Amino acid sequence: MLRVEIRLRERLDQDWAEWLEGFAIIHTEGNETVLSGCVPDQAALYGIVSRLRDLGVKLTSLSSEEVKEARHEKNR
């Protein structure tokens, strides 16, 4: 799983969160938007980036880090 942060040069309305796989949408004081969330793999990340491309928004940065999924084990 990848934890992702994408910064945009413009404001993106909160209504796009569902279309962007439920990523959190945060607006900064500098009129930028920060998208953050998790995707299962690199292919899903490319899907998000493609959707942003289709919207015509300008990306200023993208960072990702691999994280382990939390596993819940039942006590026996």
N, C-alpha and C positions, 0 to 999 in steps of 0.2 A: 504494500500500500504506500502511496506517496502523499505526503502533506505538501500542499501547494499554496504559494502566495503570488498573486498576479497584481501588478500595479498598472493602472490606466491613467492616461493624461487628462481624462475628462470624467464628469460625473455620470454614473450609470444608475438608473432608477432601480429601486428595490424590487420592482415587479419582475425583473429579469432573473431573480434568484432561482426559481424553479426551473427555468429553461437552462440555467447554467449548473445543473446537477445539485442544486441546493447550496451552492457556495454562499458564504456570508459576504454581504456587501457593506463595506464601511467607507464613509466619505471622510476625507482629510480636510484640514483647514485650507490647504493649497488647491482646493477644487479638484482633487484627484480621487480616484476610487481604488480601494484595495479589496481584492477578492481573495478569500481564503477558504480552504476546504481540503478534503481528501478524495483521491481517486484510486481505483484499484491497481492501475498500471499506466505505463507510458502511452499506450494507445488511447486510453480514456483522457489523458492530459491533452494529447493532440486534438481530440474531439472538442474539448473546451476551447482550445486556442482557435480552432477552425470556426467555432460559433462566434467568437469575438471578432475574428477577421470578417465574417459575414455581416456583422453589425457595423463594421467600418470604424471601430474604436482604435485608438493608438495605445499600444503597450509601451510602458517605460521600463518594466522589469518583470522577470518571472524567476521564481526560485522554487526548488522542490527538494525534499529530503525523504528518504525511505524510512518508514516507521513500521514497527512490528504491530500487528493487530493484537488488541487485548483479547486474551482467551479467558473465558470464564469456566472454571472447573467446579463441578458439584462435589461437595464433601460426601464421602462415602461412609 
